[in-house]
Amino acid sequence: PPFRSLTVTHGADITMGEMIFSKYLLKGDGKERARLRRHESEPLFGAQIATNAIDEGIAATKIAAEAGVDWIDLNCGCPIYEATRRGLGSALLRKPEKLARLVNGLVQGSPIPISVKIRMSPSGDGEINYQELLLALAELGDNQ
């Protein structure tokens, strides 16, 4: 929170916490729980979660909402091995149908709004058509 507080003093209206592995948050991991902490100066605070399971994601959104988080950002942009080896982060971009089901499930079950962070491609070499992915996700929003 100190860095986010500093950004608020310089005019930031929206802040975002570090990525949280939902699985570990649900197990009560203190490090993951700490990433939900919001400084009183933060007017609009979002939390990033990494999950590939609807039930796990919904449970994480409920914990985040109880902690005072305003919205959840599903992280589909992280290319680190720790995330992708588990099918999280940018690995979800390789399975657009699964990602669409996941986002739909989270939107339906979350007590707070959901956004989705993506990258141009899982590995940066352009093998994913991000425009098609964005259109598919946008259609989910139209159906809500």
Secondary structure as GFF3:
##gff-version 3
##sequence-region A 1 144
A	DSSP	alpha_helix	2	9	.	.	.	ID=ss1
A	DSSP	beta_strand	14	21	.	.	.	ID=ss2
A	DSSP	alpha_helix	22	26	.	.	.	ID=ss3
A	DSSP	alpha_helix	30	34	.	.	.	ID=ss4
A	DSSP	beta_strand	44	50	.	.	.	ID=ss5
A	DSSP	alpha_helix	54	66	.	.	.	ID=ss6
A	DSSP	beta_strand	71	76	.	.	.	ID=ss7
A	DSSP	alpha_helix	81	84	.	.	.	ID=ss8
A	DSSP	three_ten_helix	89	94	.	.	.	ID=ss9
A	DSSP	alpha_helix	96	109	.	.	.	ID=ss10
A	DSSP	beta_strand	114	118	.	.	.	ID=ss11
A	DSSP	alpha_helix	130	142	.	.	.	ID=ss12
###
